[in-house]
Structure formats: structure tokens, C-alpha cells
Amino acid sequence: MAGFQGQSAHRACFCESSVEAVFGIGLSKVLDDLGAQGEPPVNPALLDWLACEFMDSGWDVKHMVELIVTSHTYRQISTAPKELLARDPDNRELARQSRYRLDAELVRDNALSIAGLLVPKIGGPSVKPYQPAGYWENLNFPVREWQNDTNENQWRRGLYTWWQRSYLQPSMLAFDAPSREECAAERVRSNIPQQALALLNDPTYVEAARAFAARIVKEGGSGNAPRITWAYRQALGRAPRADEMQVTTELLEKHLALFNNDPAAAAELIKTGISKPPEGIPAADLAAWTNVARLILNLHETITRS
């Protein structure tokens, strides 16, 4: 690896970053120092083959990504026998699919997609999703103020969010997005309380939960159990377990009683965001299902790629 120079080094680094992007870890753990001072790749023959394939394809990035994601290695399940987990706990040999938390932009995109709010339009200027008032108050030369978008730009992909160095959008910051003050070849993946608080309280996720709740009521069938099952399938791709069904049903019934007794609280919750609550669903019902949706969007499984 120490002999990589020029185009050879670029080929190897690209292939390393491609593997890291789809498996959560590269053939070497040190993506920004690939060589004698970093960690040698665990499978140098595979790295050489990928680098040569990249060159032979005419430097076709799309070809390489497609090659990796259609491979048998990529399409494996993420579960593994105890023997394999003991022998290779970090999955360095790629004997199974990796499980890891989504990147900051994709956590938001995933919630908006589940809710049916995501705008898939490609390109255009940066957008400004919800951000706390006064967050930029110490940003001078010149003094600026963040103005939340009030149209479909509010639900564009996180990729297009306005990036202000040193004042990173707070929801992105909670999920370890880099500040871009310096190059970051790979991201830290932390697990901190602020992440759960963002998923519960950030207006983006509250609005997404309300939109998801409206879908649950309209598309999930009649009755609590079918609707809860539909919601889990929509968000997680599976039906709820018996204990999950019980906890979620109890939460729904508790909040439905609370909001029926406090219509003002229900109205306050469902007015979050610039999108309008749908007509035809009682405010107490929509608010209660919104809290069920907040629970589901906050699950570890919802924000984990597996």
C-alpha cells in the first residue's frame, strides 16, 4: 500500500470510500490516510481488483456502485451465527451485511419519506428547513438571520440543506454531520440523548409524525391493531411484535383520552409545521396517532440501516 502513487492511489481511495459507503466500514479503517501510516486493508487483493475494475470501466463511478450493491456480498442479511460474530465482531471480512445508523441527512430523508412528505426534486439552490430562532444571533460580518422555507423546499432532501460552517443546522449536528471546516473522510456515529430529543421535538420530525399519522388513519384500515401493524410495516418493513403491539396500543389509548380532555393541546400539537392538517380526522385522534408516529420514528430500528 505504501507504493500507491498518482492515479493508483486515487483508484484505491475511491474504492475504499465506496465500500465504506455501502458497508459502513472500508477495507481499511483509516480512509483519510490510506498507506503505510494507516491501517493496511484487510483484503488487499479485493482492493486491487476493485481499483483495476474502476480503471477498466473508464472511471465509471455508477458502474462501480452498481457492481457493489448487486453483489452477493452486499445482499447478505445482517444477522450471523455466534461463531461468526465472535470471530469477526466488526465484520471486517464482509461475511454478512453491516448494521449502522443512517447518516444525518438520511435520518431526516427517511422520516419525510415515511410520512409521504419528501420532495424528490433534483438540483437547485440550497434550502432552509426548520431551525431555532436566534441560532445565528452571533453570526456577524454581515449579520444574518435564518428564514425557514415556507414552500416545498421545506421537505427537500437533506443533501440540499444550507450549510453554514460553525453554525451547522442543529438537527444535522445532533446526528454527527461534519462542520466542513476541514475535510472529513469518514463520520463519527455517536449514540447520544440529543438524537432522541431531536426526533421527538424538532419541528421537522413532529410535522413528519403528524403527516405519517394521517396516512395511518387513512391507509391503515379500521381499528387500532390493523393501523398499528400498517404503521410498523410502513416504517420498518415488518409487523410489530406482541410486546410492541401492547405498548403502542396503550400509548394510543392514553393519549387519545388526554387529548379528548384537552382539545387545545391536541390543536397545538397538530398545527406544527407549514403543512396543513388533513380535514375529516378529529383533532384528538390525529394528535394521538401523531404521538404513536413519533414513537415509531424514534425507534432505533427506524434510523438504522440493516
C-alpha positions in Angstrom: 0.0 0.0 0.0 2.9 2.3 0.6 3.7 2.2 -3.1 0.4 3.7 -4.2 1.0 6.9 -6.2 -0.9 9.1 -8.5 -3.9 7.5 -10.2 -3.3 4.2 -8.4 -3.8 6.0 -5.1 -6.9 7.7 -6.3 -8.4 4.4 -7.6 -7.7 2.8 -4.3 -9.1 5.6 -2.2 -12.3 5.8 -4.3 -12.9 2.0 -4.0 -12.2 2.3 -0.2 -14.8 5.1 0.2 -17.3 3.2 -1.9 -17.0 0.1 0.3 -17.3 2.3 3.4 -20.4 4.0 2.0 -22.4 0.8 1.5 -21.0 -1.4 4.3 -20.3 1.2 7.0 -16.6 0.4 7.1 -13.9 0.3 4.5 -11.4 -2.4 3.8 -9.1 -0.2 5.8 -10.5 1.7 8.8 -8.3 4.8 8.0 -9.9 6.2 4.9 -8.0 9.5 5.0 -4.6 8.0 5.3 -4.5 5.0 3.0 -0.9 3.8 3.0 1.9 2.9 5.3 0.8 5.2 8.2 -2.8 4.0 8.2 -4.3 0.5 8.7 -3.4 -2.0 5.9 -6.5 -3.2 4.0 -7.9 -6.5 5.4 -8.3 -7.8 1.9 -5.6 -6.2 -0.4 -6.4 -8.5 -3.3 -10.0 -7.3 -3.3 -9.0 -3.6 -3.1 -6.6 -4.2 -6.1 -9.3 -5.9 -8.1 -11.8 -3.1 -7.4 -9.2 -0.4 -8.3 -8.4 -2.2 -11.6 -12.1 -2.6 -12.4 -12.6 1.1 -11.8 -9.9 1.9 -14.2 -11.0 -0.7 -16.8 -14.6 0.6 -16.7 -13.4 4.0 -17.8 -13.6 5.6 -14.3 -17.3 4.9 -14.3 -18.5 5.6 -10.7 -22.0 4.5 -11.4 -20.7 1.1 -12.7 -18.7 0.6 -9.5 -21.6 1.4 -7.2 -23.9 -0.9 -9.1 -21.3 -3.6 -9.1 -21.0 -3.5 -5.3 -24.7 -3.2 -4.5 -25.7 -6.1 -6.8 -23.0 -8.4 -5.5 -23.8 -11.4 -3.3 -21.7 -9.9 -0.5 -23.9 -6.8 -0.4 -27.2 -8.7 -0.5 -26.5 -10.8 2.6 -28.5 -10.5 5.8 -27.1 -8.6 8.8 -27.7 -11.4 11.3 -24.9 -14.0 11.8 -24.2 -17.1 13.9 -22.5 -16.6 17.3 -19.3 -18.2 16.0 -19.0 -15.7 13.2 -19.8 -12.8 15.5 -17.1 -14.0 17.9 -14.5 -14.5 15.1 -15.3 -11.2 13.2 -17.3 -8.8 15.5 -16.6 -5.8 13.3 -17.5 -7.6 10.1 -14.1 -6.8 8.5 -14.4 -9.8 6.2 -17.9 -8.7 5.0 -19.3 -12.2 5.8 -22.6 -10.5 6.5 -24.3 -7.2 5.9 -23.4 -4.4 8.3 -25.9 -2.6 10.6 -25.2 1.1 11.3 -27.1 4.3 12.0 -28.1 6.3 8.9 -26.1 9.5 8.2 -27.6 12.8 9.4 -29.1 13.7 6.0 -30.7 10.3 5.6 -32.3 10.2 9.0 -34.3 13.2 8.0 -35.0 12.0 4.5 -36.2 8.6 5.9 -38.7 10.3 8.2 -40.0 12.6 5.4 -40.3 9.6 3.1 -42.2 7.5 5.6 -44.5 10.5 6.2 -45.1 11.0 2.5 -43.7 14.5 2.6 -40.3 14.0 0.9 -39.9 16.1 -2.3 -37.6 14.1 -4.7 -36.7 17.0 -7.0 -33.1 17.1 -8.0 -30.8 20.1 -8.1 -31.4 23.8 -7.4 -30.3 26.2 -4.7 -29.8 25.3 -1.0 -32.9 25.0 1.1 -33.6 26.1 4.7 -35.5 23.6 6.9 -36.8 24.5 10.4 -34.1 25.9 12.7 -34.5 27.5 16.1 -34.9 31.3 16.1 -31.8 33.2 17.1 -29.4 30.4 16.4 -27.4 32.7 14.1 -27.5 35.7 16.5 -23.7 35.7 17.0 -23.0 35.3 13.3 -21.6 38.6 12.1 -19.8 40.2 9.1 -22.5 40.6 8.0 -25.3 39.9 10.5 -27.7 37.3 9.1 -30.9 35.6 10.1 -32.2 32.2 9.1 -35.6 32.2 7.4 -37.3 28.9 7.3 -38.6 27.9 3.9 -42.4 28.2 3.5 -42.9 26.1 0.4 -42.0 22.6 -0.8 -38.3 23.4 -0.2 -39.0 22.6 3.4 -39.3 18.9 2.5 -36.3 18.7 0.1 -33.6 16.1 0.7 -31.1 16.8 3.4 -28.4 16.9 0.7 -29.7 20.4 -0.2 -29.7 22.0 3.2 -27.9 25.3 3.5 -24.5 24.6 5.1 -23.1 27.3 7.4 -19.7 26.5 8.8 -19.5 26.8 12.6 -23.3 27.1 12.7 -24.3 23.7 11.3 -28.1 23.0 11.2 -28.8 21.7 14.7 -30.7 18.5 13.7 -27.8 17.6 11.4 -25.3 18.4 14.1 -27.1 16.0 16.5 -26.6 13.1 14.1 -22.9 13.8 13.6 -22.8 15.7 10.3 -19.4 17.3 9.8 -19.0 21.0 10.0 -17.0 21.1 6.8 -14.4 23.4 8.4 -12.0 20.7 7.3 -12.2 17.6 5.2 -13.9 14.6 6.9 -13.2 11.3 5.0 -15.5 9.4 7.4 -18.1 10.3 10.1 -18.4 9.5 13.7 -21.5 7.6 14.6 -22.5 8.6 18.2 -25.5 7.5 20.3 -26.5 10.4 22.5 -29.7 11.6 24.2 -29.9 14.7 21.9 -30.7 12.4 19.0 -33.8 11.1 20.6 -34.8 14.6 21.7 -34.4 15.9 18.1 -36.5 13.0 16.7 -39.2 13.8 19.3 -39.2 17.6 19.3 -37.6 19.0 16.1 -40.5 20.6 14.0 -39.3 18.6 11.0 -40.0 15.3 12.8 -43.1 16.4 14.6 -44.6 17.5 11.3 -43.5 14.3 9.7 -45.1 12.3 12.5 -48.4 14.2 12.0 -48.3 13.5 8.3 -47.5 9.9 9.0 -50.4 9.8 11.5 -52.7 11.0 8.8 -51.5 8.2 6.5 -52.0 5.6 9.3 -55.6 6.7 9.8 -56.4 6.9 6.1 -54.5 4.0 4.7 -54.1 1.7 7.7 -57.6 0.2 7.7 -60.1 0.4 10.5 -59.3 -0.5 14.1 -56.3 0.2 16.2 -54.5 -3.1 15.7 -54.6 -3.0 11.8 -53.4 0.6 11.8 -50.5 -0.1 14.2 -49.5 -3.1 12.1 -49.6 -1.0 8.9 -47.5 1.8 10.6 -44.8 -0.7 11.6 -44.7 -2.3 8.2 -44.5 1.1 6.5 -41.6 2.3 8.7 -39.8 -0.9 9.5 -40.8 -3.4 6.8 -42.2 -5.8 9.4 -45.2 -6.4 11.7 -44.9 -5.4 15.4 -44.1 -8.0 18.0 -46.7 -8.8 20.6 -45.0 -6.6 23.2 -44.7 -3.7 20.7 -48.3 -4.0 19.9 -49.3 -3.9 23.5 -47.1 -0.9 24.4 -48.2 1.0 21.3 -51.9 0.3 21.9 -51.6 1.5 25.5 -49.8 4.7 24.3 -52.5 5.4 21.8 -55.3 4.9 24.3 -53.6 7.0 26.9 -53.0 9.9 24.6 -56.5 9.7 23.0 -58.0 10.1 26.4 -55.7 13.0 27.2 -56.4 14.9 24.0 -60.1 14.3 24.2 -60.0 16.0 27.6 -57.7 18.8 26.4 -58.7 19.9 22.8 -56.3 22.9 23.0 -53.3 20.6 23.5 -54.4 18.5 20.5 -54.8 21.6 18.3 -51.4 22.9 19.4 -49.6 19.6 18.5 -51.2 19.1 15.1 -50.5 22.7 13.9 -46.7 22.1 13.9 -45.1 22.8 10.6 -46.3 24.7 7.5 -48.3 21.8 6.0 -52.0 21.8 6.9 -53.6 19.0 9.0 -56.0 17.0 6.8 -59.7 17.5 7.1 -62.0 14.8 8.3 -59.9 13.5 11.1 -60.8 14.7 14.7 -58.0 16.7 16.2 -57.8 14.4 19.3 -57.5 11.3 17.1 -54.9 12.9 14.8 -52.9 14.1 17.8 -52.9 10.7 19.5 -51.8 9.0 16.3 -49.1 11.7 15.9 -47.6 10.6 19.2 -47.7 7.0 18.0 -45.9 8.0 14.9 -43.4 10.0 16.9 -42.7 6.8 18.9 -42.1 4.7 15.7 -39.9 7.4 14.0 -37.8 7.4 17.2 -37.1 3.7 17.3 -33.5 2.6 16.9 -34.5 0.3 14.1 -36.1 3.2 12.1 -32.8 5.1 11.9 -30.6 2.0 11.5 -29.6 0.6 8.2 -29.6 -3.2 8.2 
